[in-house]
Amino acid sequence: MPKSFNNDERDIIYKKLIGECRKSWSAVGYKKTAVGDLCASAGISTGAFYSFFNSKEDLFCAVMDDFQQSTKRMYDETLSSPPTKTEICQVLKKLYLEYAENNIITKRHGSDYQSLLNKLPIEWRERHSKNSEANLSATLFSHDIKMKVSKDRAHGIIDTLLLTVTNKDIIKDHYEIFCTLLDCVIDEIYE
C-alpha cells in the first residue's frame, strides 16, 4: 500500500514529478520516459505514483497544462493592456526561448508526440488546443491592439516565425535569426 502524504508533501512531490517529467520528456521523449525513473527522482515508490496520477499519460497532460499556465503567466507579467509592439516582441522572444529549451514543443510533429496524443482523451486534446490558441490570440490579437493586417494573417506570420524553433538543431544562431525576422515583420503587423 502506498504511503500517505500530507498536503505539503503532496504538493512538493506533485511539482517534482511535473518537473522531472518535463526534463525527461525534453531529453528522451514520451516513449522513453519511464514512470519508475520519475518516481526515483521524486523519492517515491511506483505505487505511490498512482496516488498522484492515474497513468503516465495523465502526468504528461499535467505537464502540458503546467506549460500552458506558465506561458499565460509570462504573457500577463510581460504585457500591459493594450500591449506595445516592444512588449509583444519581448513576449514572443521569451516564448521562442521557452520552446527552444523545451523539446516537448519543438518535437510536437514527430511520431513520439503523436503516440502520446493518440492515447489522450479527445476532450483533453480539444480543451488543450483551444486554451493554447485562446491564450496566444487573446494576448497578441486583442481588440485593443491596432493592427495593419488581419488577425488571421498576423497569426499565420507569428506561427510561422515560432515554427522556426523546430529547426533549431540545423539553423546556426537560430534565436538571433528568429529575433531578426521578428524585428523585421513586427512593424508590418502592428501599428
Backbone as CSV, one residue per row, in Angstrom:
resi,resn,N_x,N_y,N_z,CA_x,CA_y,CA_z,C_x,C_y,C_z
1,MET,0.847,-1.186,0.000,0.000,0.000,0.000,0.891,1.247,0.000
2,PRO,0.603,2.231,-0.908,1.425,3.424,-0.966,1.317,4.249,0.311
3,LYS,2.416,4.907,0.637,2.465,5.773,1.805,1.510,6.942,1.604
4,SER,0.873,7.388,2.672,0.029,8.581,2.561,0.906,9.805,2.832
5,PHE,0.563,10.886,2.184,1.351,12.116,2.287,0.459,13.236,2.782
6,ASN,1.059,14.160,3.563,0.285,15.329,3.960,0.216,16.285,2.763
7,ASN,-0.562,17.340,2.887,-0.780,18.251,1.759,0.504,18.903,1.258
8,ASP,1.380,19.311,2.176,2.646,19.928,1.764,3.514,18.928,1.003
9,GLU,3.596,17.696,1.513,4.379,16.660,0.833,3.795,16.363,-0.544
10,ARG,2.469,16.299,-0.619,1.807,16.029,-1.906,2.141,17.124,-2.925
11,ASP,2.099,18.357,-2.466,2.385,19.477,-3.358,3.828,19.426,-3.857
12,ILE,4.755,19.152,-2.969,6.170,19.067,-3.336,6.400,17.914,-4.312
13,ILE,5.847,16.768,-4.011,6.028,15.591,-4.875,5.373,15.817,-6.234
14,TYR,4.186,16.386,-6.226,3.475,16.668,-7.479,4.338,17.564,-8.380
15,LYS,4.846,18.641,-7.804,5.688,19.571,-8.576,6.970,18.893,-9.047
16,LYS,7.527,18.039,-8.206,8.747,17.322,-8.575,8.479,16.369,-9.737
17,LEU,7.361,15.666,-9.685,7.002,14.763,-10.786,6.803,15.540,-12.086
18,ILE,6.138,16.679,-12.013,5.935,17.528,-13.195,7.299,17.961,-13.747
19,GLY,8.164,18.455,-12.875,9.483,18.929,-13.308,10.348,17.822,-13.888
20,GLU,10.354,16.672,-13.233,11.160,15.547,-13.720,10.616,15.018,-15.048
21,CYS,9.305,14.974,-15.163,8.697,14.510,-16.415,9.031,15.481,-17.544
22,ARG,8.942,16.749,-17.267,9.258,17.758,-18.291,10.702,17.610,-18.770
23,LYS,11.616,17.437,-17.826,13.036,17.248,-18.193,13.226,15.985,-19.016
24,SER,12.641,14.895,-18.562,12.806,13.622,-19.253,12.164,13.672,-20.634
25,TRP,10.977,14.247,-20.703,10.272,14.356,-21.978,11.104,15.161,-22.971
26,SER,11.688,16.253,-22.503,12.534,17.071,-23.381,13.781,16.319,-23.826
27,ALA,14.331,15.516,-22.925,15.587,14.820,-23.227,15.393,13.562,-24.066
28,VAL,14.409,12.729,-23.695,14.298,11.417,-24.362,12.941,11.152,-25.001
29,GLY,11.979,12.029,-24.808,10.669,11.839,-25.420,9.700,11.091,-24.528
30,TYR,8.487,11.026,-25.007,7.398,10.393,-24.261,7.628,8.891,-24.055
31,LYS,7.909,8.184,-25.135,8.009,6.728,-25.052,9.119,6.273,-24.107
32,LYS,10.242,6.974,-24.098,11.387,6.559,-23.285,11.352,7.119,-21.863
33,THR,10.392,7.965,-21.576,10.244,8.462,-20.208,9.602,7.352,-19.380
34,ALA,10.298,6.922,-18.366,9.843,5.794,-17.545,9.302,6.284,-16.200
35,VAL,8.120,5.819,-15.858,7.500,6.187,-14.589,8.418,5.830,-13.419
36,GLY,9.055,4.681,-13.487,9.960,4.268,-12.408,11.094,5.250,-12.186
37,ASP,11.658,5.755,-13.269,12.742,6.748,-13.160,12.226,8.060,-12.566
38,LEU,11.046,8.463,-12.978,10.464,9.700,-12.450,10.197,9.562,-10.953
39,CYS,9.692,8.386,-10.564,9.400,8.137,-9.150,10.688,8.153,-8.318
40,ALA,11.735,7.534,-8.848,13.020,7.524,-8.136,13.520,8.951,-7.950
41,SER,13.413,9.766,-8.986,13.847,11.165,-8.885,13.011,11.959,-7.892
42,ALA,11.726,11.608,-7.797,10.826,12.307,-6.875,10.874,11.721,-5.465
43,GLY,11.565,10.595,-5.306,11.702,9.984,-3.986,10.460,9.241,-3.524
44,ILE,9.707,8.683,-4.474,8.514,7.912,-4.119,8.551,6.560,-4.813
45,SER,7.702,5.671,-4.355,7.591,4.365,-5.000,6.690,4.475,-6.229
46,THR,6.803,3.497,-7.092,5.928,3.471,-8.277,4.467,3.363,-7.852
47,GLY,4.200,2.613,-6.819,2.828,2.507,-6.316,2.292,3.857,-5.860
48,ALA,3.139,4.650,-5.221,2.719,5.971,-4.748,2.412,6.904,-5.919
49,PHE,3.088,6.679,-7.044,2.838,7.497,-8.235,1.343,7.530,-8.558
50,TYR,0.694,6.389,-8.421,-0.710,6.282,-8.811,-1.668,6.942,-7.817
51,SER,-1.138,7.467,-6.720,-1.974,8.301,-5.859,-1.914,9.768,-6.329
52,PHE,-1.030,10.045,-7.290,-0.924,11.383,-7.873,-1.529,11.434,-9.280
53,PHE,-1.298,10.390,-10.043,-1.758,10.333,-11.437,-2.300,8.944,-11.732
54,ASN,-3.318,8.878,-12.559,-3.894,7.585,-12.936,-3.024,6.829,-13.926
55,SER,-2.208,7.571,-14.680,-1.384,6.943,-15.706,-0.239,7.878,-16.085
56,LYS,0.690,7.347,-16.822,1.794,8.140,-17.367,1.219,9.268,-18.231
57,GLU,0.191,8.956,-18.999,-0.415,9.951,-19.876,-1.045,11.091,-19.083
58,ASP,-1.646,10.790,-17.933,-2.198,11.845,-17.080,-1.098,12.798,-16.619
59,LEU,0.060,12.241,-16.298,1.193,13.082,-15.907,1.610,13.977,-17.073
60,PHE,1.670,13.431,-18.258,2.053,14.228,-19.422,1.034,15.330,-19.692
61,CYS,-0.244,15.041,-19.475,-1.265,16.080,-19.598,-1.019,17.186,-18.581
62,ALA,-0.682,16.799,-17.363,-0.407,17.784,-16.318,0.806,18.633,-16.682
63,VAL,1.817,18.020,-17.311,2.997,18.775,-17.743,2.594,19.799,-18.803
64,MET,1.786,19.380,-19.764,1.353,20.315,-20.812,0.467,21.415,-20.239
65,ASP,-0.397,21.068,-19.299,-1.233,22.083,-18.649,-0.356,23.072,-17.881
66,ASP,0.650,22.563,-17.192,1.576,23.411,-16.445,2.326,24.345,-17.395
67,PHE,2.765,23.814,-18.533,3.455,24.624,-19.536,2.535,25.738,-20.038
68,GLN,1.289,25.393,-20.298,0.318,26.378,-20.762,0.091,27.468,-19.713
69,GLN,-0.017,27.068,-18.464,-0.235,28.037,-17.392,0.976,28.945,-17.204
70,SER,2.181,28.383,-17.301,3.381,29.215,-17.140,3.523,30.184,-18.313
71,THR,3.106,29.749,-19.492,3.128,30.639,-20.652,2.143,31.783,-20.456
72,LYS,0.960,31.474,-19.968,-0.044,32.501,-19.701,0.461,33.491,-18.650
73,ARG,1.113,32.993,-17.592,1.686,33.882,-16.574,2.734,34.800,-17.188
74,MET,3.567,34.235,-18.081,4.599,35.030,-18.734,3.959,36.141,-19.567
75,TYR,2.889,35.845,-20.278,2.176,36.875,-21.034,1.706,37.973,-20.090
76,ASP,1.041,37.553,-19.013,0.468,38.511,-18.068,1.529,39.377,-17.407
77,GLU,2.696,38.803,-17.113,3.773,39.548,-16.449,4.507,40.487,-17.400
78,THR,4.481,40.209,-18.690,5.259,40.972,-19.661,4.446,42.068,-20.335
79,LEU,3.164,41.829,-20.535,2.362,42.721,-21.359,1.475,43.648,-20.541
80,SER,1.413,44.898,-20.984,0.442,45.821,-20.410,-0.841,45.690,-21.225
81,SER,-1.834,46.491,-20.907,-3.097,46.399,-21.637,-3.458,47.781,-22.182
82,PRO,-3.474,47.976,-23.451,-3.054,47.055,-24.513,-1.527,46.997,-24.595
83,PRO,-1.012,45.899,-25.076,0.449,45.775,-25.157,1.035,46.638,-26.270
84,THR,2.279,47.012,-26.065,3.005,47.754,-27.095,3.699,46.755,-28.021
85,LYS,4.153,47.254,-29.166,4.905,46.383,-30.084,6.164,45.856,-29.412
86,THR,6.807,46.682,-28.619,8.029,46.257,-27.917,7.718,45.119,-26.963
87,GLU,6.616,45.230,-26.229,6.218,44.161,-25.303,5.857,42.889,-26.056
88,ILE,5.177,43.029,-27.179,4.823,41.858,-27.972,6.089,41.156,-28.449
89,CYS,7.074,41.929,-28.897,8.357,41.329,-29.299,9.006,40.616,-28.120
90,GLN,8.992,41.253,-26.953,9.584,40.635,-25.761,8.915,39.312,-25.438
91,VAL,7.586,39.284,-25.458,6.878,38.065,-25.095,7.118,36.975,-26.144
92,LEU,7.169,37.334,-27.405,7.426,36.332,-28.440,8.854,35.790,-28.343
93,LYS,9.794,36.628,-27.985,11.184,36.171,-27.814,11.295,35.251,-26.606
94,LYS,10.600,35.592,-25.524,10.581,34.701,-24.352,9.924,33.369,-24.695
95,LEU,8.826,33.436,-25.437,8.119,32.224,-25.835,9.005,31.347,-26.716
96,TYR,9.706,31.961,-27.650,10.609,31.210,-28.519,11.685,30.507,-27.689
97,LEU,12.277,31.232,-26.738,13.318,30.619,-25.890,12.751,29.468,-25.069
98,GLU,11.528,29.620,-24.582,10.881,28.537,-23.836,10.681,27.329,-24.739
99,TYR,10.240,27.562,-25.958,10.072,26.479,-26.927,11.413,25.823,-27.244
100,ALA,12.438,26.656,-27.425,13.761,26.127,-27.780,14.332,25.263,-26.663
101,GLU,14.083,25.661,-25.431,14.588,24.905,-24.285,13.781,23.638,-24.049
102,ASN,12.548,23.664,-24.482,11.610,22.616,-24.151,11.261,21.805,-25.404
103,ASN,11.906,20.686,-25.571,11.696,19.870,-26.765,10.292,19.291,-26.872
104,ILE,9.496,19.440,-25.834,8.106,18.995,-25.890,7.417,19.703,-27.050
105,ILE,7.657,20.981,-27.155,7.021,21.792,-28.180,7.706,21.613,-29.526
106,THR,9.025,21.611,-29.539,9.737,21.559,-30.812,9.547,20.250,-31.547
107,LYS,9.219,19.210,-30.825,9.058,17.902,-31.469,7.602,17.460,-31.537
108,ARG,6.692,18.430,-31.492,5.269,18.077,-31.442,4.729,17.485,-32.735
109,HIS,5.485,17.553,-33.802,5.023,16.963,-35.053,5.647,15.586,-35.297
110,GLY,6.435,15.100,-34.357,7.084,13.806,-34.509,6.196,12.654,-34.076
111,SER,6.639,11.461,-34.376,5.848,10.259,-34.070,5.712,10.027,-32.563
112,ASP,6.731,10.391,-31.788,6.677,10.211,-30.343,5.533,11.034,-29.746
113,TYR,5.439,12.276,-30.151,4.386,13.168,-29.659,3.017,12.680,-30.137
114,GLN,2.962,12.228,-31.378,1.707,11.725,-31.918,1.243,10.468,-31.166
115,SER,2.198,9.633,-30.759,1.850,8.452,-29.958,1.164,8.863,-28.656
116,LEU,1.709,9.886,-28.029,1.102,10.390,-26.802,-0.297,10.930,-27.090
117,LEU,-0.414,11.785,-28.081,-1.715,12.380,-28.391,-2.775,11.317,-28.666
118,ASN,-2.375,10.253,-29.332,-3.323,9.190,-29.644,-3.857,8.490,-28.396
119,LYS,-3.134,8.584,-27.292,-3.565,7.934,-26.044,-4.350,8.872,-25.124
120,LEU,-4.415,10.136,-25.490,-5.085,11.110,-24.635,-6.561,11.228,-24.990
121,PRO,-7.385,11.518,-23.996,-8.815,11.678,-24.267,-9.067,12.843,-25.230
122,ILE,-10.012,12.663,-26.113,-10.345,13.687,-27.106,-10.723,14.992,-26.410
123,GLU,-11.457,14.900,-25.316,-11.887,16.109,-24.599,-10.684,16.913,-24.135
124,TRP,-9.668,16.223,-23.602,-8.482,16.930,-23.125,-7.755,17.568,-24.302
125,ARG,-7.602,16.847,-25.392,-6.900,17.390,-26.572,-7.608,18.637,-27.091
126,GLU,-8.928,18.576,-27.166,-9.685,19.732,-27.649,-9.549,20.923,-26.696
127,ARG,-9.649,20.659,-25.408,-9.517,21.729,-24.410,-8.128,22.338,-24.467
128,HIS,-7.101,21.498,-24.529,-5.718,21.968,-24.568,-5.479,22.824,-25.820
129,SER,-5.930,22.355,-26.950,-5.751,23.086,-28.202,-6.481,24.424,-28.150
130,LYS,-7.696,24.402,-27.651,-8.493,25.626,-27.549,-7.838,26.618,-26.591
131,ASN,-7.385,26.151,-25.434,-6.748,27.032,-24.455,-5.455,27.618,-24.994
132,SER,-4.665,26.804,-25.666,-3.399,27.259,-26.229,-3.641,28.354,-27.252
133,GLU,-4.570,28.105,-28.133,-4.929,29.073,-29.172,-5.506,30.336,-28.546
134,ALA,-6.373,30.181,-27.566,-7.023,31.328,-26.925,-6.015,32.195,-26.194
135,ASN,-5.057,31.591,-25.504,-4.043,32.365,-24.790,-3.267,33.259,-25.741
136,LEU,-2.774,32.692,-26.827,-1.989,33.461,-27.782,-2.846,34.513,-28.469
137,SER,-4.022,34.120,-28.927,-4.891,35.058,-29.643,-5.335,36.208,-28.754
138,ALA,-5.767,35.890,-27.547,-6.235,36.942,-26.639,-5.105,37.905,-26.297
139,THR,-3.908,37.403,-26.255,-2.769,38.224,-25.883,-2.284,39.093,-27.030
140,LEU,-2.114,38.513,-28.180,-1.458,39.214,-29.276,-2.404,39.855,-30.280
141,PHE,-3.664,39.479,-30.237,-4.599,39.980,-31.235,-5.868,40.528,-30.600
142,SER,-5.727,41.126,-29.419,-6.911,41.646,-28.736,-7.472,42.845,-29.500
143,HIS,-8.685,43.193,-29.175,-9.354,44.300,-29.857,-8.692,45.637,-29.554
144,ASP,-7.933,45.715,-28.488,-7.294,46.967,-28.103,-6.024,47.258,-28.905
145,ILE,-5.548,46.276,-29.645,-4.301,46.436,-30.385,-4.623,46.831,-31.824
146,LYS,-3.979,47.878,-32.284,-4.192,48.322,-33.664,-3.275,47.529,-34.576
147,MET,-3.905,46.906,-35.575,-3.153,46.033,-36.471,-3.232,46.548,-37.902
148,LYS,-2.182,46.258,-38.661,-2.137,46.640,-40.074,-2.640,45.519,-40.983
149,VAL,-2.701,44.306,-40.457,-3.149,43.150,-41.236,-4.265,42.453,-40.454
150,SER,-4.936,41.525,-41.106,-5.999,40.786,-40.423,-5.400,39.922,-39.315
151,LYS,-6.242,39.560,-38.350,-5.786,38.691,-37.262,-5.300,37.349,-37.806
152,ASP,-5.998,36.814,-38.794,-5.574,35.532,-39.371,-4.188,35.629,-39.988
153,ARG,-3.951,36.708,-40.718,-2.632,36.886,-41.352,-1.551,37.075,-40.281
154,ALA,-1.848,37.899,-39.286,-0.885,38.131,-38.204,-0.581,36.824,-37.481
155,HIS,-1.622,36.067,-37.216,-1.446,34.781,-36.533,-0.570,33.858,-37.373
156,GLY,-0.817,33.809,-38.674,-0.018,32.975,-39.566,1.450,33.387,-39.590
157,ILE,1.691,34.693,-39.602,3.074,35.196,-39.610,3.781,34.801,-38.315
158,ILE,3.121,35.037,-37.195,3.745,34.736,-35.900,3.937,33.232,-35.727
159,ASP,2.941,32.434,-36.106,3.096,30.972,-36.032,4.278,30.505,-36.880
160,THR,4.400,31.056,-38.076,5.497,30.673,-38.963,6.846,31.019,-38.338
161,LEU,6.944,32.195,-37.755,8.192,32.576,-37.088,8.509,31.631,-35.926
162,LEU,7.490,31.348,-35.102,7.717,30.466,-33.959,8.072,29.045,-34.394
163,LEU,7.561,28.625,-35.534,7.866,27.276,-36.024,9.332,27.109,-36.433
164,THR,10.042,28.209,-36.591,11.474,28.068,-36.909,12.204,27.337,-35.790
165,VAL,11.640,27.348,-34.595,12.266,26.653,-33.470,12.359,25.148,-33.725
166,THR,11.483,24.616,-34.561,11.525,23.181,-34.842,12.767,22.797,-35.649
167,ASN,13.447,23.788,-36.203,14.690,23.542,-36.948,15.909,24.084,-36.209
168,LYS,15.770,24.283,-34.918,16.851,24.892,-34.139,18.154,24.100,-34.189
169,ASP,18.062,22.799,-34.404,19.271,21.977,-34.439,20.052,22.117,-35.742
170,ILE,19.405,22.649,-36.773,20.113,22.777,-38.052,20.345,24.229,-38.467
171,ILE,19.735,25.174,-37.751,19.932,26.589,-38.069,20.925,27.176,-37.077
172,LYS,22.069,27.583,-37.593,23.082,28.203,-36.736,22.538,29.546,-36.241
173,ASP,22.746,29.836,-34.968,22.267,31.075,-34.351,20.750,31.249,-34.520
174,HIS,20.017,30.155,-34.316,18.573,30.150,-34.557,17.828,31.244,-33.811
175,TYR,18.205,31.519,-32.566,17.494,32.542,-31.798,17.730,33.930,-32.389
176,GLU,18.964,34.219,-32.733,19.281,35.520,-33.312,18.546,35.706,-34.642
177,ILE,18.440,34.630,-35.408,17.721,34.704,-36.681,16.237,34.948,-36.429
178,PHE,15.668,34.231,-35.454,14.268,34.467,-35.099,14.053,35.929,-34.718
179,CYS,14.922,36.462,-33.872,14.788,37.854,-33.418,14.865,38.827,-34.587
180,THR,15.789,38.588,-35.504,15.934,39.454,-36.676,14.662,39.430,-37.513
181,LEU,14.140,38.232,-37.765,12.912,38.112,-38.554,11.736,38.791,-37.855
182,LEU,11.614,38.566,-36.554,10.531,39.186,-35.798,10.638,40.705,-35.852
183,ASP,11.835,41.221,-35.617,12.030,42.673,-35.646,11.698,43.255,-37.018
184,CYS,11.935,42.485,-38.072,11.640,42.947,-39.437,10.140,42.988,-39.738
185,VAL,9.373,42.062,-39.156,7.950,41.997,-39.513,7.012,42.643,-38.511
186,ILE,7.475,42.957,-37.321,6.573,43.474,-36.290,5.870,44.749,-36.743
187,ASP,6.609,45.628,-37.445,6.009,46.869,-37.924,5.042,46.641,-39.075
188,GLU,5.128,45.486,-39.706,4.197,45.154,-40.780,2.878,44.609,-40.228
189,ILE,2.916,44.149,-38.976,1.726,43.561,-38.342,0.965,44.574,-37.502
190,TYR,1.706,45.325,-36.664,1.089,46.237,-35.709,1.391,47.687,-36.042
191,GLU,0.405,48.547,-35.747,0.622,49.992,-35.941,1.466,50.563,-34.820
